Amino acid sequence: MTIPETETETEETHVTTGATVWLTGLPSAGKTTIAYELAGRLRAAGHLVEVLDGDEIREFISAGLGFSREDRHTNVQRIGFVAELLARNGVKALVPVIAPYADSREAVRKRHEENGTSYVEVHVATPVEVCSERDVKGLYARQAAGELTGLTGVDDPYEEPEAPDLRIASQHQTVQESAASVYALLSEKGLA
């Protein structure tokens, strides 16, 4: 049986090579903004994409968790599980999540490796001074006013990745340039 040409022309073509792209960095580093810009580029090229925003995950999947080291680890592992599941099923899972501890990020990478799922770590290496000027959510101002403690990179640790797949200094480039550099890396790895 042959399919009429009109049906074939309306079918969407999707690229079904999944991968997790984890964007780690300080609050207000630009992780989420870069992730959404990258998502648009990937969708335009036919990729299935989901952005696993850290704030949304905390509200819906990790509700009730605090910001202790243990709770942060649990949150990262939950996000990593969802990302790997999506990636294993052909979706580009973009994860703009601080994930301040190296061992938590390594556990997520290991889970991906064990399942043969592609994982790319991007460090959005914006200095804390620049992040505090951007202060997208007012966290740095609240911390400075004594209304907030445990702010990652200020009075709570952030362990920078020693060997990320890509390090972006977002303060020196546009969002489009940052997203383009991640897209280029994915292309080099055969994932875009």
Residue pairs with C-beta under 8 A, 6 or more apart in sequence:
12 46
13 46
14 46
14 47
14 48
14 90
15 45
15 46
15 47
15 48
15 192
16 48
16 90
17 90
17 118
17 190
17 191
18 48
18 86
18 87
18 88
18 89
18 90
18 91
18 92
18 93
18 117
18 118
19 87
19 92
19 93
19 117
19 118
19 119
19 120
19 186
19 189
19 191
20 80
20 83
20 84
20 86
20 87
20 93
20 95
20 108
20 112
20 117
20 118
20 119
20 120
21 35
21 38
21 92
21 93
21 94
21 95
21 120
21 122
21 182
21 186
22 83
22 95
22 97
22 99
22 105
22 108
22 119
22 120
22 121
22 122
23 31
23 32
23 34
23 35
23 94
23 95
23 96
23 97
23 122
23 124
23 182
24 31
24 97
24 98
24 99
24 105
24 121
24 122
24 123
24 124
24 161
24 164
25 31
25 98
25 123
25 124
25 125
25 126
26 98
26 126
26 128
26 131
26 152
26 153
26 158
27 98
27 131
27 136
27 137
27 139
27 140
27 151
27 152
27 153
28 126
28 131
28 132
28 134
28 135
28 136
28 137
28 139
28 140
29 124
29 125
29 126
29 131
29 170
30 124
30 126
30 134
30 168
30 170
30 175
30 178
31 96
31 97
31 98
31 124
32 51
32 53
32 54
32 96
33 175
34 96
34 124
34 168
34 170
34 175
34 178
34 179
34 182
35 51
35 53
35 94
35 95
35 96
36 51
37 175
37 176
37 178
37 179
38 94
38 179
38 182
38 183
39 49
39 51
39 92
39 94
41 179
41 180
41 183
42 49
42 92
42 183
42 186
42 192
43 49
45 192
47 92
47 192
48 90
48 91
48 92
49 91
49 92
49 93
49 94
50 86
50 91
50 92
50 93
50 94
51 94
51 95
51 96
52 79
52 82
52 83
52 86
52 93
52 94
52 95
52 96
52 97
53 96
54 79
54 95
54 96
54 97
54 98
57 75
57 78
57 79
57 82
57 97
58 65
58 75
61 78
61 79
61 82
62 74
62 75
62 78
62 79
65 71
65 72
65 74
65 75
67 150
67 156
69 101
72 99
72 100
72 101
72 104
73 101
73 103
73 104
73 107
76 97
76 99
76 101
76 104
76 105
76 107
76 108
77 104
77 107
77 108
79 95
79 97
79 99
79 108
80 95
80 107
80 108
80 111
80 112
81 111
82 93
83 93
83 95
83 108
84 93
84 108
84 111
84 112
84 115
84 117
84 119
86 93
87 93
87 112
87 117
87 118
87 119
88 115
88 117
92 186
92 191
98 152
98 158
99 105
99 108
100 152
100 153
100 156
100 157
100 158
100 159
101 157
101 159
102 159
102 161
102 162
105 121
105 161
108 119
109 119
109 121
112 118
112 119
113 119
118 189
118 191
120 165
120 166
120 182
120 185
120 186
120 189
120 191
121 161
121 164
121 165
121 166
122 164
122 165
122 166
122 167
122 168
122 182
122 185
123 160
123 161
123 164
123 166
123 167
123 168
124 168
124 170
124 178
125 160
125 167
125 168
125 169
125 170
126 134
126 169
126 170
126 171
127 171
128 153
128 154
130 171
131 140
131 153
132 140
132 154
135 141
139 148
139 151
140 151
140 154
142 148
143 149
143 151
143 154
143 155
149 155
149 156
150 156
152 158
161 167
165 185
166 181
166 182
166 185
168 178
168 181
168 182
170 178
173 181
183 192
186 192
